């Protein structure tokens, strides 16, 4: 009998941990020429936001993004589901509703069985059906490592676009999904993740961030982004720099998958967590032990939304998120006037599941 396919053995990295580290990306982009001003381009690359936004008319803006990566799990259908969910997240994080997607597919045709490639595509199609959109085509190449993702397009009213650069001093910070995805998927690759842990992390990675399109219509939601490959600290730094605010995180309020905490204490981390941490400037977390620092830098694949919210709406928002199925959403900190720096208080993560 043939041995089961292990997709993660075909690639050197997986999921959003494949991202180029923040410091390296800044170096690559620092001398890129600026684009000529375009009044229809509402959001470009200037603040490292989640997607580009182009005004079509007074009531419609087009949101366009792409995201793809190498396998983070071994099951082909699960990999397809995770990659598609992650790609659509950027549309939701801008406040949009997806309308269609195109597949980005690179596969080692001569070494990966055809049924595995079909399974990956089936997983992507399943998520697009869940989101209510067609997978309307795409592009494929013969690649030495498996790659899958989507180009995703969405629509939103121009007044309802939510950026990562519009947080205000005094805003509460809300996180809708727990941390620990990179730790747990690294443990999976090492054969050290429990079956229950796999079920939990898969549930997190395949939950669509569709609530973002609804939240963007509420004026109390000032800024929004999703937490992916740069970790919680990296994406919060983008919020702080773009918004010209500081932030304080309460470690004891930050949700984290329980098994990820025990694995982190045992020193199991993806290499990208250390690269992320080394690239952060403006983080004051020296009082934390190393595993806590790295969990804050842990790359999240298809992670949650990070929201900057008027404090008067925080309680109602948390109730709304619970009712919508985001049961692990938490109030994790606050934005403050001042330089774009992040401080941490508290000593222990809030273990969930």
Rosetta blueprint (number, residue, H / E / L):
1 X L
2 X L
3 X L
4 X L
5 X L
6 X L
7 X H
8 X H
9 X H
10 X H
11 X L
12 X L
13 X L
14 X L
15 X H
16 X H
17 X H
18 X H
19 X L
20 X L
21 X L
22 X H
23 X H
24 X H
25 X H
26 X H
27 X H
28 X H
29 X H
30 X L
31 X L
32 X L
33 X L
34 X L
35 X L
36 X L
37 X L
38 X L
39 X L
40 X L
41 X E
42 X E
43 X E
44 X L
45 X L
46 X L
47 X L
48 X L
49 X L
50 X L
51 X L
52 X E
53 X E
54 X E
55 X E
56 X L
57 X L
58 X L
59 X L
60 X L
61 X E
62 X E
63 X E
64 X E
65 X E
66 X E
67 X E
68 X E
69 X E
70 X L
71 X L
72 X L
73 X L
74 X L
75 X L
76 X H
77 X H
78 X H
79 X H
80 X H
81 X H
82 X H
83 X H
84 X H
85 X H
86 X H
87 X H
88 X H
89 X H
90 X H
91 X H
92 X H
93 X H
94 X L
95 X L
96 X L
97 X E
98 X E
99 X E
100 X E
101 X E
102 X E
103 X E
104 X E
105 X E
106 X E
107 X E
108 X L
109 X L
110 X L
111 X L
112 X L
113 X L
114 X H
115 X H
116 X H
117 X H
118 X H
119 X H
120 X H
121 X H
122 X H
123 X H
124 X H
125 X H
126 X H
127 X H
128 X H
129 X H
130 X H
131 X H
132 X L
133 X L
134 X E
135 X E
136 X E
137 X E
138 X E
139 X E
140 X E
141 X E
142 X E
143 X L
144 X L
145 X L
146 X L
147 X E
148 X E
149 X E
150 X E
151 X E
152 X E
153 X E
154 X E
155 X E
156 X E
157 X L
158 X H
159 X H
160 X H
161 X L
162 X L
163 X L
164 X L
165 X L
166 X L
167 X L
168 X L
169 X L
170 X L
171 X L
172 X E
173 X E
174 X E
175 X E
176 X L
177 X L
178 X L
179 X E
180 X L
181 X H
182 X H
183 X H
184 X H
185 X H
186 X H
187 X H
188 X H
189 X H
190 X L
191 X L
192 X L
193 X L
194 X L
195 X H
196 X H
197 X H
198 X H
199 X H
200 X H
201 X H
202 X H
203 X H
204 X H
205 X H
206 X L
207 X L
208 X L
209 X L
210 X L
211 X H
212 X H
213 X H
214 X H
215 X H
216 X L
217 X L
218 X L
219 X L
220 X L
221 X E
222 X E
223 X E
224 X E
225 X E
226 X E
227 X L
228 X L
229 X L
230 X L
231 X H
232 X H
233 X H
234 X H
235 X H
236 X H
237 X H
238 X H
239 X H
240 X H
241 X H
242 X H
243 X H
244 X L
245 X L
246 X E
247 X E
248 X E
249 X E
250 X E
251 X H
252 X H
253 X H
254 X L
255 X E
256 X E
257 X E
258 X H
259 X H
260 X H
261 X H
262 X H
263 X H
264 X H
265 X H
266 X L
267 X L
268 X L
269 X L
270 X L
271 X H
272 X H
273 X H
274 X H
275 X H
276 X H
277 X H
278 X H
279 X H
280 X L
281 X L
282 X L
283 X E
284 X E
285 X L
286 X L
287 X L
288 X L
289 X L
290 X H
291 X H
292 X H
293 X H
294 X H
295 X H
296 X H
297 X H
298 X L
299 X L
300 X L
301 X L
302 X L
303 X L
304 X L
305 X E
306 X E
307 X E
308 X E
309 X E
310 X L
311 X H
312 X H
313 X H
314 X H
315 X H
316 X H
317 X H
318 X H
319 X H
320 X H
321 X H
322 X H
323 X H
324 X L
325 X L
326 X L
327 X L
328 X L
329 X L
330 X E
331 X E
332 X E
333 X E
334 X E
335 X E
336 X E
337 X L
338 X L
339 X L
340 X L
341 X L
342 X E
343 X E
344 X E
345 X E
346 X L
347 X L
348 X L
349 X L
350 X E
351 X E
352 X E
353 X L
